């Protein structure tokens, strides 16, 4: 385990002792618990895709789907299924692929 030493002004250390004592903990024990809690609440480190997603959203170029479009989402179809279908299709236009997959319309 790594040891971290902090220099705290006397008034801050006094507050730390008081708060830790209220929870029946030593100051170091209380500080570690608070640090673990805060770090656990922080978002995980972002990957390149997440950073791009965040940048696009901030620029107003990425918005949530409208309810009408959300209703069209088929949760049973995954990204890999779509890629496989497109790979099988070859030069067939996407509109034809979609019509085939929909089946007969009533």
Helices and strands as residue ranges (DSSP letters): H 10-22, H 27-41, H 48-58, H 67-70, H 79-89, H 94-102
